[in-house]
């Protein structure tokens, strides 16, 4: 009950200070408000970006490996000269891996060509991405259709002139009409549409099926050289559900070394890339942003803390005679100490809650005006409240301690 009474009195004193000295108290709380706002706004922005980018990375698959010429290395010094003479993953490598890999759910060979024009009668869509893949494409990628179906095994094997197109391509060519069964013109060939990918929208990493046109690999062989470097050939390997990615990677590396006839001790002439490389780099980047937010917000909170301490020293001076009366009536030192500490905490909480309210209002505004989803997590709210309480305790301790050590007779005389 004593604690609740202390909190109640502290809240009343803090509110009186805010009501009687509006400008002085508000300016002192502004530092806390700005500091909490900066820290929580940065954390909220980082969490939102992390979620959206991680969702993009997850599309690649957490149990998926990519056999490519170039490794996914991030930084200023990229040793391109080590990799420029490497051979590209070939269709022959794919055939050998498909026969040998025991831990793989699917092994797929893929190529892509950008900047293609797709036509249907008088309508055309420019800037389409032409992708060609072997029949295992649906085993290595998560595909969703809004119309039609995937290739049949016979269509893939015989290289039938069929395709699956993205939703944006379908809208540009056919509008609201059903494109399934219609013939389009692609790189000078007539191709029948058998399916349409579900509309995804472009994500944070620019990955989307909306502008893609997928054709069977055996059909693409008659259009261009699928082993040419300009078409970015790669082999995608997805491991079985019950097998860890490390086991799949270990087997894949051993099989590729055997296929390429790389001797013991020799360096690989291929790269095995995986989504954890992207995730690790993203974590490093976001950690640096968080530290920057702490530094910038920390200066504001430091200034706000001095402001709160100044308010509390003034409050002690103004209520010296009241403190003397309380002590003469039997109030203990710890009661006076806790009273002023709670008052400082309440003042800091007012400033912190104002900062959190600003972040919340901006979150609502961004969500209402844009398609970008911003989320203010409960953990960030609790962080803002915790920082406010800690700053209140630190900035209010010395004024509270000096108040608790006052001599009651001298205090009443003042």
Secondary structure as UniProt FT lines:
FT   HELIX           2..20
FT   HELIX           22..59
FT   TURN            62..63
FT   STRAND          64..68
FT   HELIX           80..82
FT   TURN            83..85
FT   HELIX           91..100
FT   STRAND          104..120
FT   TURN            121..122
FT   STRAND          123..133
FT   TURN            135..136
FT   HELIX           137..140
FT   STRAND          145..148
FT   HELIX           153..158
FT   STRAND          162..165
FT   HELIX           167..174
FT   TURN            175..176
FT   TURN            180..181
FT   STRAND          183..186
FT   TURN            187..188
FT   STRAND          189..197
FT   TURN            204..205
FT   TURN            210..211
FT   STRAND          212..216
FT   HELIX           217..220
FT   TURN            221..223
FT   TURN            226..227
FT   HELIX           229..231
FT   STRAND          234..239
FT   TURN            241..242
FT   HELIX           245..260
FT   TURN            264..265
FT   STRAND          271..274
FT   HELIX           275..318
FT   HELIX           320..328
FT   TURN            329..330
FT   HELIX           333..369
FT   HELIX           378..404
FT   HELIX           408..413
//
